[in-house]
Amino acid sequence: MTSKVTYTGDLRCEAVHLQSGTKILTDAPTDNHGKGEKFSPTDLCATSLAECALTTTAILGKDKVNITGATCEIQKIMLSNPRRIGEIVCYFEFPGEFSDEEKEFIESTAHNCPVALSLHPYLKQTMKFKYGK
């Protein structure tokens, strides 16, 4: 087992990572009857794409490229009928200078990380990359 999720009431859940005991609390978003005081489940999905892209790049690029300090801001675009994520936009920023080969590696790895490959093909994934200071 990976985790255990408990519905705690008031449109909130608590997820516990079984190996580490780390907890994640979620809340329904304000546009769907929640208070929006924590990540929503769809926020976590969108955020996971960026985290996976960065982590996979760091793992596979361990001896090729240093991305320490890289950031990503995520925009989640919701659709209705049925309610779902329609697009995840990731705005990556990588400090420092990178060669064209390193940039190609970073971008290819991000587009092919496990989360990116696991999301439904109808969910549009837009990744934008900025390099330098």
QUIRA-V725324 format. One record per backbone hydrogen bond with DSSP energy under -0.5 kcal/mol. NH is the residue of the N-H (numbers start at 1). CO is the residue of the C=O. If there is no record, write none. Layout:
nh->[NH:NH]
co->[CO:CO]
This chain:
nh->[4:6:8:8:9:12:13:14:15:16:17:18:18:19:21:24:26:27:28:32:33:34:36:39:44:45:46:47:48:49:50:51:52:53:54:55:56:57:58:59:60:61:62:64:65:67:70:71:73:75:76:77:77:78:79:84:86:86:87:88:89:90:90:91:91:92:92:93:94:95:103:104:105:106:107:108:109:110:111:112:113:117:118:118:119:123:124:124:126:126:127:128:130:132:132]
co->[16:14:6:12:12:9:26:6:24:4:22:2:16:2:17:15:13:39:11:29:30:29:28:25:40:41:42:43:44:45:46:47:48:49:50:51:52:53:54:55:56:57:59:61:61:65:67:93:91:89:74:75:87:76:84:79:77:84:77:124:75:88:126:73:89:90:128:71:130:93:99:100:101:102:103:104:105:106:107:108:110:113:114:115:115:120:86:122:88:124:125:90:92:94:96]
